Amino acid sequence: MNNETWLNRKQDVTAQQLGNELILYDTRKKTTHVLNSTARRVWELCDGNHTVQDMERALMTSFSIPDGQDIANDIHQVVKTFVEKGLLKV
């Protein structure tokens, strides 16, 4: 996966909001995943219309991250976890 990869959620994963967290349920694997606000924002951007670079720009705005701070590695880690858990199509 690189910064230009288009990421898309699998259709058999449902989402339910619980306070500031998002609960994902993989109906195929029967597994549940709890996302914090940062992972939740990344998940929302995994809609097939955003690249990792797009996500970086969106998170910089959403969380008021100072210019020059590198968050790409953090995004890659979250996306890697989503892929490893079988939640994304890459």
N, C-alpha and C positions, 0 to 999 in steps of 0.2 A: 504494500500500500504506500502510495506517495501523496504529496499534497494535492495532486490533481485527480485523485480517485474520487469517484462519485459513490456515495454511501447510501444504502437504502435499507430500511427496516424490513424484517421478514413479516409476512402477513399473519403468521400464526402467533404473533406476540401482541398481547393486549396491554393497555396502560390504564392505570387508575391513580388519580391524584389523591394524596393523603397529606394534608398540610403543605409543607414546603417540599416534601419528597414525592417521588413518582415511583409507583410500584409497577414493575413489568411482570407479566405472567406469560411464559412460553407454553402454549396449549399443547404443543406436540411433545415436549419433554416433561411437562408438568413441573416446571421450576419457576420460582419467584425470585425477583431481583429488586432491591431497594436502591433508588438513585438519589444522591444528594442534589442540591440545586445546580451545581456545575455539570455533573453527569447528565442531569435532566435536560439542560440546555443543549448539550451535545446531542443527546438522543433526539430532541425535537428537530435538530438540524440534519439528522440522518434521514432525509426525506427524498433522496434521489436528485435534489436540486442544488445541493451544496457540497463543495469540496472541503477538505481540511483547511485550506486557506480561507475560504468563506467563513468557516466556523471560528477561526482565529479572530477575524475581524468582528464577528458577531459577539463573541465572548468579551473582547476588549471593550465593546460598547456596553454590553449587558451588565458587566461587573466592574466597570470603571477602572480597568487595568491600565496603568501608566504606559504611555508610548515607550517603546524600546524594551519592554519586558517580554521575554520569549516564553510564550505559553504553548507553542506548537508541540513540544515534547509531552506536555500534560494531555493535550487533546489526543495525540497519537496513543498514549497509554490507555485512555478511556475507550477509544475506538478499538484498540487491540483487545481489550477485555470484552467488549461487545461481540467482536468477531469470535474470540475463543469460546464464549458462552453460546454461540450460535444464534445471536439475536439480529445480526446484520447479513445482508447479501452484499458481497464486494465484487 
